[in-house]
Structure formats: structure tokens, C-alpha cells
Amino acid sequence: MFRWFTAGESHGQGLMIILEGVPAGLTISEDYIGVQLARRQRGYGRGGRMLIEQDRAHIMSGVRHGLTLGSPIGITLENKDWVNWQEAMSVAPVENMSQEGRNRRVTRIRPGHADLPGAMKYGFEDVRNVLERASARETAARVAAGAVAIRLLEEFGVALHSHVVSIGGVWAKPVEPINWESVEESPVRCADPEAASRMVAAIDAAKEAGDTVGGTVEVIAENVPIGLGTHIQWDRKLDGRIAQALMSINAVKAVSIGPGWEVVDLRGSQVHDVIQPVSDPDHPWQRLTNRAGGTEGGMSDGMPIVARFAIKPIATLRNPLPSVDLDTGEAVQAHFERSDVCQAPPAGVIGEAMVALVLADAFLEKFGGDSLPETRRNFEGYMKTVGPRKLYQ
Ligand SMILES: Cc1cc2nc3c(=O)[nH]c(=O)nc-3n(C[C@H](O)[C@H](O)[C@H](O)COP(=O)(O)O)c2cc1C
């Protein structure tokens, strides 16, 4: 059974991750995880925090001499900003809190953030108790966990990518095939350079106005074997699991697989992907199109998995919205503290991590294995059977 958890507050000492169920014998290193963490920290429109945090994963357990042991993998990420928050975020009670520490208390609720429901639900008198965990700093932990999943999937030829499709109403034109190196170099992780410069301008304009912008991001998983997930139970369907994983990313408001909402006005003959006669025994089921986005009946169908998600504009505005004070209920301007203007570019990296974690889970559910060679044997044995019955048996 593959499972994982994260812990950690945005300005606490750091983040922790535990991953269980990764087969023994997988190569993994802090540097490998570091590559993914660095990708999450880039992107035009991020706030000052990213200049402070240069994330470095520290593997605490589950790995020996560069190979996983099959035991839980423990990873920590230090919060470099902790030095400035030791009093305000102290684990132990603080007597005679300094004025600076007291100023860290937040009562001016931000519309659109977790502040109001979180404070009511947990009975807090300081919104900081909510925002520290609702902050997307937690997504660094997901990216570290996702890096382990990506490493596992890589062993079986599965590759994940992401790109930004829109920011602040500026849409990229479809690019086919996408040059993934140029996406990595794009300041907004967009495959269309012309749209990318207009996206940068949209971010600049929002920043100038003390405002924020959201966007649309696409994650693509290539070479996913046919048959991950299952049609037999609602909570084991692969498309449903991907949707939940992506929707759980902070500020994500919609998820679609393949063309999603676009199919509603089309006829069936315009939507479904015609299956071609077998011409290559290594790739028995070929389609001319991938409108299903790589899943049919809650299972991967052997085509690339394409999932899009919409991310709302950030709730912390330099030019804050009207709100009320938690103590008095009187009109105030919402709280502002250092914040991003647009989070769509890093959200793609987080989306890749979340899709990789779902796929790794579904992959291990299908192929099992306490060691990588055992997983591989099961995988290869299965792959020999996935063609037209008369040719493959
Ligand atoms: C990569 C990333 C960075 C984010 N940065 C900020 C930020 O700087 N300020 C902020 O208010 N919200 C930021 N958010 C969004 C909030 O974390 C999110 O809106 C909040 O948790 C409320 O949850 P909800 O929008 O899903 O309802 C970010 C989200 C992501 C994915």
C-alpha cells in the first residue's frame, strides 16, 4: 500500500514528509528531489518568499547507499525564514511576547483564503493558526513526495510534464508538439512564447494595481500503461483520483480530463477516439486522437493522460478587499503580508507531483512488489498480455 503525508507550517521550523510503500531498490537522492523543488520555486509573479527559501530536501530515513529500503521514506525541508519567526511560531508558550511577536497576530480576515472558515471551525482567536498551514508553502512538501513518485514512474518509462495555458485572460495558442525545454525556460512556463510575453505583461499590470491573476495549467503524463485505476468502484477510478489530487492544490477551482467542458456541445462521433488496427506489436492500441485525455471507464487507456486545472487569483491583495475584524466584527481592510501575484507557473510543477503520486499509487496497486525487480517482473508480464487476444496469448 502506497501512502504519504505532509506536516509543517509556513513559518514554522520546516516541512516533513513520510512516504510508505515505495519498493526497495529504487535509486533516489537529495539532488534528484532538489531539481523538482527548484522548479517549483521559479516562475514570474512570485513574491519575496521564494528569494529566501531555496529548498533542499533532507532524506532522514528509508534510503541507504542511494537505494530505497522499502521502509518509510522520511524527508524534511527546512524553512529558512524560521529565524525571523522563532518567537511568533514558537512550539513552547512564550511569556512576555515582544511587540514584534504580537504584531504577527492576524485578525483582519482575507476573503478568499482559509482565514474565516478555519478560525470558526477550530475556535481560534488568531487567524495565523489557520493561514500557516493553508499557505501553499505546504506544496513544497508535495513536490518532494512527488519527486519520489516521478523517480519510480521513470523506471517504467512514464514521464510527466506541465505547461501554463492561460494567465489573467491571456491564452496560449495550442502548440504541437510541445518543446518541454523551452517551457522550462519560459518565465511563465508557457509553450507559446508570444502569449508568454503577454502573460508577463498581465502579471505586471495586476501587480501595479495591487491585484492578482489566476490561470489554467495542463499536466501531461506520457507512456502510462493501459489499465491503471479501475471501473469497479467509485473511489478507485483513476480520473476521479486525479481530479481530487489536483483540486486539493491550494486555490484550484476546476479540473478537467482531456478537453473537459469543451465536449458538451459536440456529438459523440466528434468526441471519441477511433481505435486503429494493430500495426506495431509494442504499441497495440493506437488512436488518431486523445480526446478522452488518457482515461476511459476510470482506467488509463494507454494514451497520454492530459489533465487541466483552473487556479483562482491569489486572495492576499496588496490593495486589500473590504472585510471585517475577527475581534470586533467591524469594517477593516483585509490583512496583507508578502504574497505572490500569480501562482500559475509553479502550480504546474505541483500538479505534476500530484498526478505522479496518484499514478504511482495506481501503478503499485496494479503491479505490487516489495522490491523494484519484483514490480518490474509483474509489469513486464502484464505488458506482454495487453494486445488483441489472438495475437498475445
Ligand atoms: C504555488 C501557490 C502559491 C500560492 N501563493 C499564495 C500567496 O502568496 N498568497 C496567498 O494568499 N495565496 C497563495 N496561494 C493560494 C492559497 O494558498 C489558497 O488560496 C488558500 O489556501 C485558500 O484555499 P482555496 O483557494 O483552495 O479555497 C498559493 C497557491 C499556490 C498553488
Ligand as a Chemical Component Dictionary entry (heavy atoms), coordinates in Angstrom:
data_LIG
# 
_chem_comp.id                   LIG 
_chem_comp.type                 NON-POLYMER 
_chem_comp.pdbx_formal_charge   0 
_chem_comp.three_letter_code    LIG 
# 
loop_
_chem_comp_atom.comp_id 
_chem_comp_atom.atom_id 
_chem_comp_atom.alt_atom_id 
_chem_comp_atom.type_symbol 
_chem_comp_atom.charge 
_chem_comp_atom.model_Cartn_x 
_chem_comp_atom.model_Cartn_y 
_chem_comp_atom.model_Cartn_z 
_chem_comp_atom.pdbx_ordinal 
LIG C1  C1  C 0 2.012   27.800 -5.718 1  
LIG C2  C2  C 0 0.978   28.549 -4.945 2  
LIG C3  C3  C 0 1.329   29.723 -4.323 3  
LIG C4  C4  C 0 0.381   30.450 -3.596 4  
LIG N1  N1  N 0 0.767   31.626 -3.034 5  
LIG C5  C5  C 0 -0.149  32.343 -2.356 6  
LIG C6  C6  C 0 0.231   33.597 -1.774 7  
LIG O1  O1  O 0 1.378   34.037 -1.882 8  
LIG N2  N2  N 0 -0.727  34.291 -1.098 9  
LIG C7  C7  C 0 -1.998  33.826 -0.968 10 
LIG O2  O2  O 0 -2.820  34.472 -0.361 11 
LIG N3  N3  N 0 -2.394  32.659 -1.504 12 
LIG C8  C8  C 0 -1.484  31.902 -2.193 13 
LIG N4  N4  N 0 -1.879  30.715 -2.746 14 
LIG C9  C9  C 0 -3.285  30.273 -2.624 15 
LIG C10 C10 C 0 -3.728  29.924 -1.215 16 
LIG O3  O3  O 0 -2.848  29.011 -0.604 17 
LIG C11 C11 C 0 -5.173  29.381 -1.261 18 
LIG O4  O4  O 0 -5.981  30.256 -1.966 19 
LIG C12 C12 C 0 -5.709  29.203 0.132  20 
LIG O5  O5  O 0 -5.137  28.063 0.689  21 
LIG C13 C13 C 0 -7.238  29.068 0.180  22 
LIG O6  O6  O 0 -7.628  27.863 -0.369 23 
LIG P1  P1  P 0 -8.645  27.779 -1.628 24 
LIG O7  O7  O 0 -8.306  28.893 -2.519 25 
LIG O8  O8  O 0 -8.312  26.462 -2.247 26 
LIG O9  O9  O 0 -10.028 27.891 -1.123 27 
LIG C14 C14 C 0 -0.958  29.980 -3.482 28 
LIG C15 C15 C 0 -1.302  28.774 -4.115 29 
LIG C16 C16 C 0 -0.363  28.065 -4.851 30 
LIG C17 C17 C 0 -0.755  26.794 -5.525 31 
# 
loop_
_chem_comp_bond.comp_id 
_chem_comp_bond.atom_id_1 
_chem_comp_bond.atom_id_2 
_chem_comp_bond.value_order 
_chem_comp_bond.pdbx_ordinal 
LIG C1  C2  SING 1  
LIG C2  C3  SING 2  
LIG C2  C16 DOUB 3  
LIG C3  C4  DOUB 4  
LIG C4  N1  SING 5  
LIG C4  C14 SING 6  
LIG N1  C5  DOUB 7  
LIG C5  C6  SING 8  
LIG C5  C8  SING 9  
LIG C6  O1  DOUB 10 
LIG C6  N2  SING 11 
LIG N2  C7  SING 12 
LIG C7  O2  DOUB 13 
LIG C7  N3  SING 14 
LIG N3  C8  DOUB 15 
LIG C8  N4  SING 16 
LIG N4  C9  SING 17 
LIG N4  C14 SING 18 
LIG C9  C10 SING 19 
LIG C10 O3  SING 20 
LIG C10 C11 SING 21 
LIG C11 O4  SING 22 
LIG C11 C12 SING 23 
LIG C12 O5  SING 24 
LIG C12 C13 SING 25 
LIG C13 O6  SING 26 
LIG O6  P1  SING 27 
LIG P1  O7  DOUB 28 
LIG P1  O8  SING 29 
LIG P1  O9  SING 30 
LIG C14 C15 DOUB 31 
LIG C15 C16 SING 32 
LIG C16 C17 SING 33 
# 
